[in-house]
Amino acid sequence: MSRICNCPNPPGGQVICDNDQLAMCSFENGEVVSGCFSRPANLLTIPSLNVRVQAGRNWALSLVTGTRRAYDQPIQYDELALLRSGTYTHSGTGKIVNFTLPKDLDFESPRAAVSRNA
């Protein structure tokens, strides 16, 4: 099964990515900006599942919000809520970013269950 991200309306549309990719779609300056993003290889080799999931979620937060984050940065409750929501609105610009996490990072995945509240 693929990861599907619906783009903001208008104009709508969707992005379809592989299960291991972050799907993102936004509307900027009158254009749809979308893509499928693969995690850096070094994140995939982290031996601890909890640490790997936290690093992956920090990577996703960084891409979605456009801010730099350390892979081991603690994830706050509001950031977990943002990841669960699948949408981010930039407070300064109003830009809306819709996204779908990679399957192993989403909150319904058994692999990520151990760190749902990390």
Secondary structure, DSSP 8 states (H G I E B T S, - for coil): --EEEE--TTT--EEEE-TTEEEEEEEETTEEEEEEEE--HHHHT-S-HHHHHHHHHHHHHHHHHT----TT----HHHHHHHHHTEEE-TTT--EEEEE--GGGSTT-GGGGGGTT-
